[in-house]
Amino acid sequence: MESKASLKYTMVGAQKARLVADTVRGKSVDDALKTLTYMNKKTAVLIKKLIESAVANAEYKKTMNMDKLFVKHISVDQGPVLKRFRPRAQGRAFGVRKKLSHINVVIGEGK
């Protein structure tokens, strides 16, 4: 069995979020949460909450052994880009791209 959780339209770039996602992929839930607790990244807090949500979903289903959970699949997909403008000198404007991303977590029961 497996349990899922997803976070849509979060204000972080997909490339930066993938760095954090790669560190917890395949780890047990306890190890992943410990790693994310002490990681100094904005995305670490978001992914930690997302894994805790997936664990809560698994606990609600009551079909899995809570001691054997691991991060089965984690993906970070690019979301829409918000286009904004920054005023610059002499009446000019430079474009700013605010990137959004979608994060999906699947936890499963290990051996």
MDTraj code that builds the backbone (N, CA, C; nanometers):
import mdtraj as md
import numpy as np

residues = "MET GLU SER LYS ALA SER LEU LYS TYR THR MET VAL GLY ALA GLN LYS ALA ARG LEU VAL ALA ASP THR VAL ARG GLY LYS SER VAL ASP ASP ALA LEU LYS THR LEU THR TYR MET ASN LYS LYS THR ALA VAL LEU ILE LYS LYS LEU ILE GLU SER ALA VAL ALA ASN ALA GLU TYR LYS LYS THR MET ASN MET ASP LYS LEU PHE VAL LYS HIS ILE SER VAL ASP GLN GLY PRO VAL LEU LYS ARG PHE ARG PRO ARG ALA GLN GLY ARG ALA PHE GLY VAL ARG LYS LYS LEU SER HIS ILE ASN VAL VAL ILE GLY GLU GLY LYS".split()
xyz = np.array([
    [0.0834, -0.1182, 0.0000],
    [0.0000, 0.0000, 0.0000],
    [0.0880, 0.1247, 0.0000],
    [0.0262, 0.2335, -0.0355],
    [0.0987, 0.3601, -0.0355],
    [0.0046, 0.4735, 0.0012],
    [0.0649, 0.5832, 0.0396],
    [-0.0093, 0.7019, 0.0786],
    [0.0522, 0.8220, 0.0074],
    [-0.0322, 0.9162, -0.0330],
    [0.0134, 1.0287, -0.1139],
    [-0.0176, 1.1615, -0.0465],
    [0.0603, 1.2617, -0.0832],
    [0.0333, 1.4005, -0.0448],
    [0.0938, 1.4896, -0.1520],
    [0.0312, 1.6028, -0.1776],
    [0.0835, 1.6925, -0.2806],
    [0.0694, 1.8372, -0.2363],
    [0.1585, 1.9188, -0.2880],
    [0.1595, 2.0617, -0.2602],
    [0.1657, 2.1328, -0.3946],
    [0.0650, 2.2109, -0.4243],
    [0.0559, 2.2767, -0.5546],
    [0.0815, 2.4266, -0.5402],
    [0.1377, 2.4851, -0.6440],
    [0.1573, 2.6293, -0.6565],
    [0.2369, 2.6885, -0.5402],
    [0.3452, 2.6231, -0.5037],
    [0.4293, 2.6768, -0.3976],
    [0.5335, 2.7704, -0.4583],
    [0.5644, 2.8774, -0.3868],
    [0.6501, 2.9829, -0.4395],
    [0.7982, 2.9487, -0.4200],
    [0.8437, 2.8502, -0.4954],
    [0.9845, 2.8123, -0.4953],
    [1.0147, 2.7530, -0.6327],
    [1.1328, 2.7776, -0.6810],
    [1.1713, 2.7251, -0.8108],
    [1.1873, 2.5740, -0.8078],
    [1.1538, 2.5086, -0.9179],
    [1.1590, 2.3629, -0.9241],
    [1.3021, 2.3117, -0.9113],
    [1.3970, 2.3811, -0.9685],
    [1.5365, 2.3358, -0.9641],
    [1.5902, 2.3384, -0.8208],
    [1.5554, 2.4413, -0.7444],
    [1.5992, 2.4494, -0.6050],
    [1.5296, 2.3441, -0.5196],
    [1.4032, 2.3179, -0.5478],
    [1.3291, 2.2189, -0.4701],
    [1.3780, 2.0774, -0.4991],
    [1.4238, 2.0515, -0.6202],
    [1.4734, 1.9179, -0.6546],
    [1.5998, 1.8829, -0.5774],
    [1.6801, 1.9809, -0.5425],
    [1.8007, 1.9547, -0.4627],
    [1.7647, 1.8948, -0.3278],
    [1.6584, 1.9460, -0.2665],
    [1.6147, 1.8941, -0.1375],
    [1.5448, 1.7599, -0.1556],
    [1.4641, 1.7468, -0.2600],
    [1.3905, 1.6226, -0.2840],
    [1.4861, 1.5060, -0.3089],
    [1.5969, 1.5317, -0.3745],
    [1.6935, 1.4249, -0.4045],
    [1.7593, 1.3707, -0.2779],
    [1.7691, 1.4530, -0.1739],
    [1.8356, 1.4071, -0.0520],
    [1.7485, 1.3118, 0.0289],
    [1.6165, 1.3191, 0.0161],
    [1.5293, 1.2337, 0.0966],
    [1.4682, 1.1181, 0.0181],
    [1.4873, 1.1152, -0.1109],
    [1.4273, 1.0091, -0.1927],
    [1.4838, 0.8728, -0.1533],
    [1.3946, 0.7788, -0.1223],
    [1.4350, 0.6430, -0.0880],
    [1.4678, 0.6209, 0.0584],
    [1.4721, 0.7260, 0.1384],
    [1.5040, 0.7111, 0.2807],
    [1.3794, 0.6722, 0.3594],
    [1.4023, 0.6188, 0.4785],
    [1.2889, 0.5933, 0.5674],
    [1.2322, 0.7279, 0.6124],
    [1.1080, 0.7258, 0.6552],
    [1.0404, 0.8507, 0.6923],
    [1.1109, 0.9167, 0.8102],
    [1.1543, 0.8381, 0.9074],
    [1.2233, 0.8956, 1.0231],
    [1.3534, 0.9635, 0.9825],
    [1.4319, 0.8967, 0.8985],
    [1.5580, 0.9557, 0.8521],
    [1.5333, 1.0809, 0.7684],
    [1.4314, 1.0771, 0.6854],
    [1.4001, 1.1921, 0.6003],
    [1.3603, 1.3127, 0.6851],
    [1.2776, 1.2904, 0.7871],
    [1.2338, 1.4017, 0.8720],
    [1.3498, 1.4590, 0.9527],
    [1.4393, 1.3723, 0.9990],
    [1.5567, 1.4215, 1.0717],
    [1.6475, 1.5031, 0.9806],
    [1.6662, 1.4559, 0.8592],
    [1.7505, 1.5277, 0.7634],
    [1.6914, 1.6646, 0.7311],
    [1.5610, 1.6687, 0.7072],
    [1.4952, 1.7941, 0.6691],
    [1.4886, 1.8935, 0.7843],
    [1.4872, 1.8434, 0.9073],
    [1.4799, 1.9331, 1.0226],
    [1.6012, 2.0249, 1.0304],
    [1.7177, 1.9710, 0.9985],
    [1.8410, 2.0484, 1.0129],
    [1.8948, 2.1031, 0.8811],
    [1.8188, 2.0921, 0.7747],
    [1.8612, 2.1453, 0.6456],
    [1.8241, 2.2932, 0.6381],
    [1.9160, 2.3738, 0.5904],
    [1.8973, 2.5192, 0.5888],
    [1.8459, 2.5647, 0.4519],
    [1.7272, 2.5188, 0.4143],
    [1.6647, 2.5569, 0.2875],
    [1.5170, 2.5853, 0.3118],
    [1.4612, 2.6743, 0.2328],
    [1.3191, 2.7051, 0.2428],
    [1.2351, 2.5828, 0.2059],
    [1.2771, 2.5104, 0.1052],
    [1.2023, 2.3956, 0.0576],
    [1.2013, 2.2814, 0.1584],
    [1.3031, 2.2735, 0.2439],
    [1.3101, 2.1654, 0.3421],
    [1.1904, 2.1694, 0.4360],
    [1.1486, 2.2881, 0.4748],
    [1.0331, 2.3024, 0.5633],
    [0.9059, 2.2559, 0.4915],
    [0.8924, 2.2922, 0.3651],
    [0.7737, 2.2545, 0.2885],
    [0.7661, 2.1035, 0.2685],
    [0.8783, 2.0414, 0.2333],
    [0.8790, 1.8975, 0.2087],
    [0.8604, 1.8212, 0.3393],
    [0.9138, 1.8734, 0.4482],
    [0.8945, 1.8081, 0.5784],
    [0.7463, 1.8042, 0.6147],
    [0.6774, 1.9160, 0.5980],
    [0.5338, 1.9200, 0.6259],
    [0.4570, 1.8269, 0.5329],
    [0.5026, 1.8170, 0.4090],
    [0.4357, 1.7319, 0.3111],
    [0.4512, 1.5849, 0.3467],
    [0.5698, 1.5454, 0.3917],
    [0.5915, 1.4067, 0.4337],
    [0.5090, 1.3768, 0.5593],
    [0.5034, 1.4707, 0.6521],
    [0.4207, 1.4520, 0.7711],
    [0.2731, 1.4373, 0.7345],
    [0.2283, 1.5094, 0.6323],
    [0.0905, 1.4971, 0.5856],
    [0.0656, 1.3594, 0.5251],
    [0.1624, 1.3089, 0.4473],
    [0.1474, 1.1758, 0.3889],
    [0.1448, 1.0683, 0.4968],
    [0.2249, 1.0863, 0.6021],
    [0.2235, 0.9921, 0.7148],
    [0.0877, 0.9976, 0.7854],
    [0.0324, 1.1161, 0.8021],
    [-0.0992, 1.1292, 0.8639],
    [-0.2066, 1.0622, 0.7787],
    [-0.1939, 1.0727, 0.6463],
    [-0.2877, 1.0053, 0.5569],
    [-0.2769, 0.8542, 0.5711],
    [-0.1541, 0.8030, 0.5843],
    [-0.1335, 0.6592, 0.6014],
    [-0.1888, 0.6120, 0.7354],
    [-0.1730, 0.6949, 0.8372],
    [-0.2233, 0.6596, 0.9700],
    [-0.3761, 0.6569, 0.9707],
    [-0.4355, 0.7454, 0.8938],
    [-0.5816, 0.7497, 0.8852],
    [-0.6365, 0.6258, 0.8141],
    [-0.5658, 0.5788, 0.7102],
    [-0.6090, 0.4598, 0.6364],
    [-0.5990, 0.3325, 0.7204],
    [-0.4987, 0.3282, 0.8091],
    [-0.4746, 0.2134, 0.8968],
    [-0.4509, 0.0839, 0.8194],
    [-0.3812, 0.0925, 0.7080],
    [-0.3511, -0.0276, 0.6300],
    [-0.2021, -0.0576, 0.6243],
    [-0.1189, 0.0319, 0.6804],
    [0.0255, 0.0159, 0.6719],
    [0.0879, 0.0107, 0.8106],
    [0.2024, -0.0547, 0.8176],
    [0.2806, -0.0566, 0.9416],
    [0.3575, 0.0753, 0.9497],
    [0.3335, 0.1538, 1.0537],
    [0.3899, 0.2883, 1.0625],
    [0.5411, 0.2876, 1.0837],
    [0.5978, 0.1765, 1.1310],
    [0.7419, 0.1705, 1.1564],
    [0.8223, 0.1447, 1.0297],
    [0.7586, 0.0979, 0.9231],
    [0.8300, 0.0581, 0.8019],
    [0.8094, 0.1530, 0.6845],
    [0.7623, 0.2730, 0.7095],
    [0.7352, 0.3670, 0.5998],
    [0.8639, 0.4274, 0.5451],
    [0.8678, 0.4440, 0.4130],
    [0.9797, 0.5111, 0.3487],
    [0.9283, 0.5972, 0.2341],
    [1.0110, 0.6891, 0.1883],
    [0.9743, 0.7797, 0.0790],
    [0.9905, 0.7025, -0.0517],
    [0.8787, 0.6574, -0.1034],
    [0.8797, 0.5730, -0.2233],
    [0.9035, 0.6552, -0.3497],
    [0.8386, 0.7701, -0.3571],
    [0.8488, 0.8544, -0.4766],
    [0.8313, 0.9996, -0.4336],
    [0.9176, 1.0850, -0.4842],
    [0.9021, 1.2295, -0.4617],
    [0.9396, 1.2994, -0.5911],
    [0.8530, 1.3878, -0.6366],
    [0.8805, 1.4586, -0.7615],
    [0.8480, 1.6061, -0.7450],
    [0.9238, 1.6857, -0.8161],
    [0.9027, 1.8306, -0.8166],
    [0.8835, 1.8720, -0.9617],
    [0.7659, 1.9213, -0.9920],
    [0.7329, 1.9638, -1.1278],
    [0.7212, 2.1151, -1.1332],
    [0.7532, 2.1693, -1.2481],
    [0.7462, 2.3138, -1.2644],
    [0.6014, 2.3583, -1.2786],
    [0.5666, 2.4638, -1.2094],
    [0.4334, 2.5214, -1.2174],
    [0.4345, 2.6433, -1.3083],
    [0.3310, 2.7225, -1.3025],
    [0.3267, 2.8434, -1.3843],
    [0.4279, 2.9475, -1.3365],
    [0.4574, 3.0421, -1.4231],
    [0.5523, 3.1486, -1.3916],
    [0.4767, 3.2806, -1.3874],
    [0.4894, 3.3524, -1.2757],
    [0.4289, 3.4840, -1.2638],
    [0.5258, 3.5874, -1.3198],
    [0.4807, 3.6694, -1.4107],
    [0.5672, 3.7686, -1.4728],
    [0.5393, 3.9056, -1.4117],
    [0.6432, 3.9628, -1.3522],
    [0.6339, 4.0931, -1.2874],
    [0.7416, 4.1840, -1.3442],
    [0.7343, 4.3140, -1.3129],
    [0.8326, 4.4100, -1.3620],
    [0.8917, 4.4885, -1.2464],
    [1.0226, 4.5123, -1.2524],
    [1.0937, 4.5955, -1.1555],
    [1.1264, 4.7278, -1.2227],
    [1.0945, 4.8396, -1.1591],
    [1.1334, 4.9678, -1.2166],
    [1.2849, 4.9864, -1.2097],
    [1.3405, 5.0392, -1.3147],
    [1.4841, 5.0650, -1.3224],
    [1.5052, 5.2122, -1.3568],
    [1.6296, 5.2494, -1.3705],
    [1.6647, 5.3898, -1.3929],
    [1.6155, 5.4389, -1.5287],
    [1.5882, 5.5672, -1.5352],
    [1.5510, 5.6386, -1.6566],
    [1.4249, 5.5826, -1.7210],
    [1.3288, 5.5408, -1.6403],
    [1.1986, 5.4994, -1.6915],
    [1.1933, 5.3597, -1.7499],
    [1.2991, 5.2842, -1.7366],
    [1.2997, 5.1483, -1.7914],
    [1.2374, 5.0508, -1.6908],
    [1.2111, 4.9310, -1.7388],
    [1.1590, 4.8255, -1.6515],
    [1.2223, 4.6935, -1.6922],
    [1.2642, 4.6148, -1.5934],
    [1.3202, 4.4823, -1.6184],
    [1.2192, 4.3779, -1.5728],
    [1.2101, 4.2714, -1.6466],
    [1.1175, 4.1644, -1.6127],
    [1.1701, 4.0770, -1.4996],
    [1.0807, 4.0306, -1.4140],
    [1.1130, 3.9380, -1.3068],
    [1.0206, 3.8180, -1.3229],
    [1.0787, 3.6986, -1.3229],
    [0.9994, 3.5757, -1.3348],
    [0.9925, 3.5073, -1.1995],
    [0.8737, 3.5024, -1.1410],
    [0.8538, 3.4358, -1.0118],
    [0.8034, 3.2946, -1.0403],
    [0.8898, 3.1976, -1.0109],
    [0.8604, 3.0599, -1.0485],
    [0.7837, 2.9875, -0.9383],
    [0.6901, 2.9053, -0.9796],
    [0.6112, 2.8230, -0.8891],
    [0.6379, 2.6762, -0.9201],
    [0.6109, 2.5893, -0.8240],
    [0.6316, 2.4472, -0.8486],
    [0.5268, 2.3637, -0.7766],
    [0.5137, 2.2384, -0.8219],
    [0.4240, 2.1405, -0.7635],
    [0.5094, 2.0268, -0.7075],
    [0.4858, 1.9896, -0.5826],
    [0.5644, 1.8839, -0.5176],
    [0.4695, 1.7685, -0.4831],
    [0.5051, 1.6458, -0.5223],
    [0.4263, 1.5270, -0.4951],
    [0.5098, 1.4274, -0.4179],
    [0.4522, 1.3683, -0.3118],
    [0.5205, 1.2698, -0.2293],
    [0.4339, 1.1448, -0.2198],
    [0.4986, 1.0295, -0.2369],
    [0.4323, 0.9005, -0.2162],
    [0.5178, 0.8225, -0.1166],
    [0.4552, 0.7784, -0.0071],
    [0.5274, 0.6957, 0.0879],
    [0.4699, 0.5557, 0.0821],
    [0.5569, 0.4585, 0.0984],
    [0.5150, 0.3193, 0.0928],
    [0.5686, 0.2417, 0.2104],
    [0.5268, 0.1181, 0.2165],
    [0.5687, 0.0312, 0.3254],
    [0.6862, -0.0540, 0.2790],
    [0.7950, -0.0463, 0.3535],
    [0.9158, -0.1219, 0.3185],
    [0.9144, -0.2615, 0.3783],
    [1.0312, -0.3260, 0.3722],
    [1.0431, -0.4639, 0.4199],
    [1.0585, -0.4708, 0.5694],
])
top = md.Topology()
chain = top.add_chain()
for i, resn in enumerate(residues, 1):
    res = top.add_residue(resn, chain, resSeq=i)
    for name in ("N", "CA", "C"):
        top.add_atom(name, md.element.get_by_symbol(name[0]), res)
traj = md.Trajectory(xyz[None], top)
